[in-house]
């Protein structure tokens, strides 16, 4: 069977993750990336390395607990690294990994879309709620 045969192509498609199925592992990635706090953290870390307190001050409304959970999840998924510097007091910094950097364009695109279309979305919401 050649790599370009229909049977080979069907086999390739069958092995591709399908996020529409309940057991697909990509769902956990989509859950992580689709979270509003994750998106904001990624956008900030795309600019430069940040400390926890800098992220906390920059993202209004995020609690320390949620920021910690978000950072741990991103670290677990290999999207950022947490570096603890042996100083007194300890200094902890967060930096995107190369894998995390691959998400920046997609997240930045959603950010741009939201900024451009927020007026239309708010108008649609108002019309829906009114009627």
N, C-alpha and C positions, 0 to 999 in steps of 0.2 A: 504494500500500500504506500503510495507516494505521499509526501507531506501535504500536497495540495489537493489530494483526492477528497471527494465529498465525505467519505467515511472518516478520514483524518480530521477534517474540519468539524464534523459533528462531535467527534471525541473531544476536541479542544474546547468547543462550546460547552459540552456537558461538564467539563472540569472547571469552568469559570464560576467563581462565586456568584450567587444570585441573591441579592439583598431582599428580594420579595418572598423568599422562603424563610420560615421561622427559624431554622437551624443555621442559617448563614452567619458565619463569623464576622462578615463585614458590617453587620448591623451594629455591633459594639463600637466599631470605628466610627460609623456614621453618627451614632449617639454622642460619642465624645466630641467629634468635630462640629456637630450641629448645635452644641450647647452654646448659649450666648456668652457665658463667662470664658469658655475655652477660646472662642473666636477673639474676644478682646485681649486675652493673655497672649495669644499667638501674634496678634497685630502689634502689641507692644514689644514683644521679644524679637520681632522681625527688625525692629529699629536698632536694638542693642541689648546687651546683657543688663538684667535688672535684679535688684534685691527685693525680698519679700515686701518690705515697707514701701518701696517705690511703686510696686505693682498695686499694693493696697491703696495707696494715695491716688494713683492714676485712674483706678477703676471705681468710680463712685457707686455705692450701693452693694458692693460685694463684701460679705462678712469674712473675717479671718478664717473661719472654719471652711467656708465654701472655697475660698482662695487656696487653702491648704489642700483640700480634696481635689481641686482642679489641677494644681501643680503636680500632685502625686500621680494622678491619672495620666497626665501628659508624660511624666517621667516613666511610668510603667509602660506606656505605649512606645517609648523610644523617641518621643518628639522633642523632649528637652533634657538637659542635664542639670543636675543640682550639684554645685561645687561648694564644699565647705572649706573655708580657708582657716588654717590653724593660727588664729589670732585671738587676742583677748580684747574686747569681746569677740566671739566667733562671727565671721562674716560669711553669709551664704548668698550665692549668686545663681541665677537661672539663665541659661542660654539655650537657644534652639539648636537642635542637632541638624545634620544635613537632611535627615528624613523630615524633621519638622519644617525645615526650610522649603521643602517641596510643597507644603500646604499653603504657604504664604500667598501665592498668586490667586489660588481659589478663594481663600478667605478674604483677601483684599478686594477681589472682584465682587463678592457679596456685599462687602462694606460700601464699595462705590455704588453698587446698584441701590442699596438702601438709602444712601445719601441723595442720589439723583431722584428717586421715585417716592420719597417719603410723603411729599405733598399729595400725590395721586393716591397713595395707600390711605392716608388720613381722610381724604375726600370720600373714598369708597367706603370706609368704615362709617363715616358720618351718614352717608346715604343709606347704608344698610341698617344702621341703628335707628334711623328716622322712619324707616318704612316697612 
